[in-house]
């Protein structure tokens, strides 16, 4: 079967090409991919090639399909799975394969998200990685993957209890949470998730830092302080661009108490060291953003680790339950992943967008595999709509939804390109 997709051959060697899928085996399932969201992890993968921990050493001879935040429709089911999966149904994929360092979009020649069709191997299906999905949009499933990573990060944090070895999991209820470098798409997703927690599990204060005024402005537009206040959470956005050592300012915001939970959303040494300085007694710091540099390090206060019970952890991905929780929160409208999306594009734009992801402003880049379309910012739809009917319709739809991508816009896009299911 001939398909079109983006494959990695080595460091900074991404190619959009047509190639053949092998014949489907009885324990495999063929997936038709509709949408995939580009991830900074894929950019790191494209920079490192075989040096990436998840990429095979022989990738130059056996290229892999990139992309792991994908959704679509089951196209064909091997005989082994005929009773459990049906052709035509929608799906979600758990990208973190239990007990395996390999992952879709990193490690497999025929299993990844940036391709028109892919094959999910039988042993991965057996591990429960192919989930049923009954929702009506594709982009919400694509965005559930980054949300599941955020949920996994929150579940990784822990605290201690006096005179007990029990370690309560999650951010401290009613406590101070800070997201350093948090006005990007993942940071906004983290704020949205924190506000979606049950009332007895939410922090009392969330501080979000950023150094770019445009990102701060958009953050305050899509997640207002008033909305947070309705959840009994004090939300603060802070521009730290003018501070060489912002720790003093950030401590002042808590009256000198510090932060119970610190999340580092950009792999920058200064941020990690700031996060360590502002930890409260029994505070937990989570290095959420994965560094590309294998020697990435920073100075940490080990005195506080010993006497003040501060903790330093890292998190990557999440559990199957985290993904199920993400899908449920989205389906119940308790969390809107649209606020993370700022650009839309087609299969022809994936390779260049991935290679230049850090230089492209805004949030998540959502790509639709059945179509060809330049990567376009949602804020540019109206201008392009002056001469293009599609962008005029998309602009009208997004304007109705506070400038955000939405189910109607996805439907307009797919119908315009005659994408049928």
N, C-alpha and C positions, 0 to 999 in steps of 0.2 A: 504494500500500500504506500503510495507516494504522499508525503506530508511536507509542510513548510514550517521551518522553525529557526530558532537562534541557538547555535551550538558553540561551546567553548573548546578551543584547541590548545590553549596555553595562555600564559600571561599576556593580557591586552590583545588577545586574539579571539574575538567574537565574530561569527559569520552567520548571516541570514541566508539560508539555502534550502533547497529541496533535497530530500533523501527518502529512502525506503524504510518502512517499518517491517520487521520480520513477521512471519505468519503467526497469528494469535494461537497460543497454546491453551489447552483445556482448563488450566488453573489460572489463566490471566484474564484481564478485563481491559477493553479498549475504551479510552476516555476521549471525548471531544471537548477541547478546551475553548471556552468562550472569553474569559477574562483572566488577567494576571496583573497583580500589583508589583511594581518594581521595588526591590528592597536594597538598602545600603549593604546588606550582607552579600548580595549578588555582585555589587560593585567591588567589594573587597575580594571576592572570589575571582572576578575578572582581572583584577590587578595582580593577584598572586599565582593564578594558574595552578600547576601541580604542587606548588608550595603550600596551598591551602589544605588544611587538615582533612577536609571532606572530599577533596578532588583526587581522583586516581592518578598515580604516577605516570601511567601510559596514556594520558588524555590526548596527547598529540596524535597518537595512532587511533585511539578510540574516543572521539569527542563525546561530550555529554551535553544534554539539553539543559539550559539554565531555566530559572524561574521556579518558585516554590509557594507563591501566594495565589493559587489558581482555583478556578471553578469551571463547571461546565455540565455536560450531560453524558451519561453512560451510553456509548455507541454500540458496543457488542460485548456479550458476556460469554466467557468460556464455560463449557458444560459443567464443570465442578461447582460453579456458583449460580446456576440457573434458578435455584430455589430462593436464594437470598437477594440477588440483585436483578433488576429489570432494565431492559433497554429503553432509553427515553427518560429515565428518572434522573434527577439532579443529584449531585454529590458534593461532599467536602472531603479533603484529604488531610490527614494528620501528618505534617512534614517531619516531625521528630519520631523516627522509627524506634520503638523500644528495643534496647539492647544493641543498637547499631549506630556507628558513627556516620555511616553513609546516609544521604537524604536526597529526596527528589530535588532536582535543580542543581545538584552538586556532583552526584556520584554515578548517575545511570545514563547509558546511551539512548534509552528509549522512554525514560520516565522523568518528566519535568513539565513545567507550566508554559514555557514560551514556545509553543508549537501548536499546530492545528489539531493534531491527535497524538496521544501517547499511550503507552502500555504500562499498566501497573502490575508488577510481578506477583505471582501467587503467594510467595512467602511473606510479602508485605501485606497482602490482603489478609492472610492468616493471622497477622499480628494486630488486626483490628484497625488498620489505617485508612480504610475506605468507608466513609460514613454516609448514611442516608441523609438527604436534605430535602425539606418540603417547602422551602421559601420560594418567592417569586422573582428575586433578583440574583444576578450573578456577582455584581460588585460587592454585595454584602458578605458573600462567602470569601471572596478574595481578601477583603479587609478583616475578616474574622481571624485570619492567620496572625497578622501583627497584634491584634487584640489578645489572642491567646498567649503570645509571648509576654505581653504586659501583665496579664493575669498570672502567668507563671512567675514573673518577677516579683509581684506582690506576695504570692504564696511562698516564695523563697525567703523573704524577710522573716526574722523571728526575734523574740525577746526572751527574757528570763524572768523567773519568779523567785522571790526571796524564800529561802529555806525549802526549796523544791527544785528538782531537776526537770520539771515540766517546762517546755519552751513554747509559749503561745506563738502560733504562726500568723503572719500578716502584719500590716502596719498597725501601729498602736492606736486603738480607738480613742478618739478625742485628743490625740497627740498632734505634734508638729511634723508634717511631711514636707520635704523640699525636693523639687525636681530641677537639678542643675542642667542648664542647656536644654530646657524643656519646651520651647515654643515650636519645635519641629513637629512633624506628624505623629511620631511615636510619643513625644511628650504630651501633646494634646490628647492623644488616646489614653494616656495614663491618667491625666486629670479627669477625663470623662469617666473612666472606669472607677476612680476613687469616689466620684460623686454618685456613681450608680450602686455603690456598696450599700448593704442594709444599714439603717441608721446607727445601730450599735457597733458597727465595724468601721465607720468612716473616721478619718482624722478630723480634728477640730480646726486645723489651719493647714492650708496648702500654699506654699510659696513656689513660684516658677520663675527661674532666671533666664535671661537671654541678653545678647549683646547687639542684636540687630533690631532697630526700631520698627521696621516693616513687619517682622515676624511677631513682635509684641503686639502691634496694632491688630493684626489679624487674629491672634490668640484671644484678645479681649472681645473681639467681635463675635467669635463663634462659641466661646464659653464665657458668659458674663459673670461678673462678681455678684450681680443680683440673683442669678440662677443658683450660684453656689450658696448664697445666703439663705435661699429657700430650703436648701438641704442642711442648714445649720453649720455650714462650713465657711470659714473666712478664706477667701481666695485672693492672693496677692501676686501681681506680675511685676518683676523687678528688673530694670536694665542695669547690668553691672559693668557696662563697657568702660566707664570712667574710673573704675576702681582697680588699682593694682593688686590689692588684697581685699577682696570683698567680704571676707569672713566676719570682720567687725560689724559691717552694715547688716549682714544677715543675722548675726547673733542679736543685734539690737531689736530686730523685728520680733524676737521671742522674749524680750526682756532679759536677755542673758541666759535663758534656759538651754537653748540649743534645739537640735532636731532629733526626734525619735527615729525617723526614717529618712534616709538620704538616698536618692537615686541619681546616678551619673548617666546622663543621656547623650554624652559626647565623649569619645575616648581621648580626653585631653588631660595631660598630667596636672595642670593647674587646677582643673575642676576636681580631680580626685583628691588632691591635697586640701583644697578648700572644704570639700565634703567631709574629710576626716577631721578637720579642725572644728567643725561646727556640730559634731555629734554630741547629743545629750548623754547623760548617764544611761547606760544600757542601750545606747543607740545602735542602729544597724545601717551600714552603708552598702548599697548594692551597685556594683559596676555593671550596669545594664547594657551599655553600648560596648560591643565587642571590638577590641583593637585589631588592626591588621598587622601591627608590629609584634612579633613573637617575644621581643625583649621589653615590651612596654612595662614600665614600672614607675613608682612614685614613692615619696617619703611618707611613711605612716607613723603615727604616734603610738608606739607599743606600750608606753607607760599607761596611757588611757585604756588600752586594750586589757591590761592587767588589772588596774585599780578601778576603772570606771565601767568595765564590762562592755566596752565598745566592740563592734563586730564588723568585719569586712567580708563580703561575699560577692559572688558573681552569678548571673543567671543567663541562660540561653534557652529559648524555646519554652516548652511547658509540657503538661501531661494531656492525655486524651480528654480527661474531664475538664481541663482548662479550655480546650477547643469547644467542647459541648457547652460550657458555660458562656463562652463568647457568642456562640450562635444563638443561645437562648436569650441573652441580654439584648442582642440585636433584634431578634424576632419579636420580643416583647416591647420594643421601642424604649427600653431603659437606657440605651446607649446608641448614639447615632454615629456610625463610622464615616459618614459622608464628610464630617468636618476635617478629616485627615486628607481628603483628596483635593488636589489643586489642578491637575493636568489629566487630559485624556489623549490617547493615541491609538495607533493600530500596529500591526505586526511589523510593518516596515520601519517603524521608529524605535523599536526596542533596543537594538544593538547600540546605536549611537547614544540613546538616552541613558542606557546602563553605564557605558564607558564614561559619560560626563555627569553622572548623577550628582556629585557634590557641588558642581558649578551651576546646576539648574535650580533656581529659587523655588520656594513654595514647599508644599507637602508631597503626599503620595502621587505617583504617576501611575494611573490606571490604564492598562493596555487591553484592547480587544483583539483577540487573535483572528477572527474571521474577516477582519477588514483591514484596509490600508488607509492610513490617515496620519498626517504629521502630528507630532506631539504638540498639543495646544493647551494653553492655560485657560481655565474656565473664565477668568477675568477678561480674556481676549475674545470670547465668543461674540459679544455684541458688536465689536468693531468688524470682525470677520463676517458677521451676519449682514452687513451692509451690501455685500456682493455675493453671499453664499446662503442659500435657503436653509441648508442643514444647520449652520451655526446660528442663524436667526431663531430657528425653532428651539435649539438647545439653550440659547440665551434666555428666551422667554420662559422656558421651563425652570432653569436654575434661578432666575430672578424671583419666581414665585416661592422658591424654597430657600430664601435668604442667601442666594448666591452659591448654593451647594449642589453637588451632583445628587441625583435622586432617581427613584424607579421610573418615573415618566421619561426622564432624559435618556436613561438606558434603553427604554423601549423605542423611543424616537430614533436613536442611533442605529439600533439593530434592524429596525424596519426600513430605514433609509437605504441600508446596504443589502436588503433582502436576505437577512440571516434568518433562516427558518429552523425549526426544531422538530 
